[in-house]
Amino acid sequence: YKKTFGHTNVPIQWEKNKSLGRWVNTQRRMYSKRQRMGDSVNILQDARIRALDDLGFNWKSSTYDDLWNACFEKLRAYKARFGH
C-alpha cells in the first residue's frame, strides 16, 4: 500500500483489501491503548512497533482522513471505469 500511495493511511473500508484497512486500524488502537496504559501492557510488542515505525507507519489517523481516502479511492475507480 505504501509503495503505491506513498503513505500508510489505509482506509478502514479500502475496497481492494478491507482486511488490511481493519488491521491497520487495529494496530493504531492497540498502540493507543498501550500509550494510555503503559509499556507494561504487552498489547503490542516493541518489535512490532519498531517494524511499523521503520515502515513510516502513521500511528494517528483521523476519521476525516480515512473518509477522504476512501472517497478518493472511489473517485479513482470511477475515473478508471468511465474515463472522466
PLY file of the C-alpha trace (Angstrom):
ply
format ascii 1.0
element vertex 84
property float x
property float y
property float z
element edge 83
property int vertex1
property int vertex2
end_header
0.00 0.00 0.00
2.75 2.46 0.96
4.67 1.75 -2.23
1.59 2.58 -4.31
0.18 5.54 -2.37
3.23 6.87 -0.50
1.71 6.57 2.97
0.31 4.04 5.44
-3.13 5.57 5.91
-5.08 2.63 4.57
-8.79 3.46 4.67
-10.68 1.19 7.04
-13.05 0.16 4.24
-10.47 0.08 1.43
-12.27 -1.72 -1.39
-9.20 -3.59 -2.66
-8.35 -5.08 0.72
-10.79 -4.44 3.56
-8.90 -6.71 5.94
-5.75 -4.57 5.55
-7.68 -1.43 6.44
-9.15 -3.10 9.52
-5.73 -4.48 10.52
-4.12 -1.03 10.27
-6.91 0.43 12.38
-6.41 -2.34 14.96
-2.68 -1.60 15.19
-3.45 2.06 15.87
-5.98 1.16 18.57
-3.59 -1.27 20.28
-0.79 1.31 20.16
-3.06 3.97 21.62
-4.17 1.62 24.39
-0.55 0.80 25.20
0.27 4.52 25.35
-2.57 5.10 27.80
-1.94 2.04 29.97
1.86 1.99 29.92
4.57 -0.17 28.42
3.93 -2.97 30.89
0.78 -3.80 28.94
2.03 -6.20 26.29
-0.75 -5.39 23.88
1.59 -4.50 21.02
5.14 -5.80 21.18
8.12 -3.44 20.90
9.48 -5.31 17.87
6.20 -4.83 16.03
6.11 -1.13 16.89
9.69 -0.76 15.59
8.84 -2.65 12.39
5.88 -0.36 11.74
7.94 2.72 12.64
10.61 1.61 10.16
7.92 1.48 7.50
6.91 5.05 8.35
3.64 3.97 9.91
1.33 6.83 10.87
0.07 5.99 14.35
-2.60 8.68 14.32
-5.08 8.87 11.52
-8.19 10.93 11.83
-11.62 9.72 10.82
-11.72 12.56 8.33
-8.52 11.32 6.67
-9.92 7.80 6.46
-13.13 9.09 4.93
-11.24 11.31 2.49
-9.02 8.44 1.40
-11.98 6.10 0.95
-13.83 8.65 -1.16
-10.70 9.40 -3.17
-10.30 5.70 -3.96
-13.91 5.57 -5.14
-13.28 8.59 -7.36
-10.15 6.96 -8.77
-12.11 3.79 -9.55
-14.88 5.83 -11.19
-12.40 7.63 -13.42
-10.69 4.36 -14.37
-14.03 2.82 -15.26
-15.66 5.74 -17.09
-12.63 7.73 -18.24
-13.67 11.09 -16.79
0 1
1 2
2 3
3 4
4 5
5 6
6 7
7 8
8 9
9 10
10 11
11 12
12 13
13 14
14 15
15 16
16 17
17 18
18 19
19 20
20 21
21 22
22 23
23 24
24 25
25 26
26 27
27 28
28 29
29 30
30 31
31 32
32 33
33 34
34 35
35 36
36 37
37 38
38 39
39 40
40 41
41 42
42 43
43 44
44 45
45 46
46 47
47 48
48 49
49 50
50 51
51 52
52 53
53 54
54 55
55 56
56 57
57 58
58 59
59 60
60 61
61 62
62 63
63 64
64 65
65 66
66 67
67 68
68 69
69 70
70 71
71 72
72 73
73 74
74 75
75 76
76 77
77 78
78 79
79 80
80 81
81 82
82 83
